Amino acid sequence: MGKYEINLRAVFLDHDGVLNRAVIRNGEPHPPSSLNEFELYEDVADGCARLKAAGFLLVVITNQPDVGRGAQSREAVEAMNLKMQSALPQLDRIEICYHGGEPYGQPCDCRKPRTGLILRAAHELNINLGKSYVIGDRWRDIDCARAAACRAIFIQRGYKEKLRESPDVTAANFKDAVGAILRDASV
């Protein structure tokens, strides 16, 4: 196989609400604002190890708009990412959109549901998107998966917001999401 053949499978993982607990305010998820609020879900380390053992690349894709909006420091987000990488050495890459979004005069191609984060990682790591998955907990993740031609796994966390696209699988937690991927990938 040549260096530039696209043949690798990946699982694209949302950050807040999938790998770590989101902070819930008025039924809506928000990213943790400090390292003290940052807490990985209990089933994440084992799930990442299982996915890695099955041959998947693991790529975190996350919107962190509070940085672009001036409500969060980039250093705080990077400190949380270092803690996450230390606990989850199986992660191959972290792709982050720091833009605040169009209401803040910061349009971009990387803020989910746009596909820039996935496409950048796919290009750099030679990922076949048709053999890949996105695990997310919000409509933006599912819409992004659909737009990138990946399979969409939705973790139902009970937020007030509604999905705009239907996921391939709805899971109760990360462990169930991983199980669904491993079953589907073995077919």
Stockholm file with secondary structure:
# STOCKHOLM 1.0

chainA/1-187         MGKYEINLRAVFLDHDGVLNRAVIRNGEPHPPSSLNEFELYEDVADGCARLKAAGFLLVVITNQPDVGRGAQSREAVEAMNLKMQSALPQLDRIEICYHGGEPYGQPCDCRKPRTGLILRAAHELNINLGKSYVIGDRWRDIDCARAAACRAIFIQRGYKEKLRESPDVTAANFKDAVGAILRDASV
#=GR chainA/1-187 SS CCTTCCCBCEEEECTBTTTBCCEEETTEEECCSSGGGCCBCTTHHHHHHHHHHTTCEEEEEEECHHHHTTSSCHHHHHHHHHHHHHHCTTCCEEEEECCCBGGGTBCCSCSTTSSHHHHHHHHHHTBCGGGCEEEESSHHHHHHHHHTTCEEEEECCCCSCCCSSCCSEEESSHHHHHHHHHHHHTC
#=GC SS_cons         CCTTCCCBCEEEECTBTTTBCCEEETTEEECCSSGGGCCBCTTHHHHHHHHHHTTCEEEEEEECHHHHTTSSCHHHHHHHHHHHHHHCTTCCEEEEECCCBGGGTBCCSCSTTSSHHHHHHHHHHTBCGGGCEEEESSHHHHHHHHHTTCEEEEECCCCSCCCSSCCSEEESSHHHHHHHHHHHHTC
//
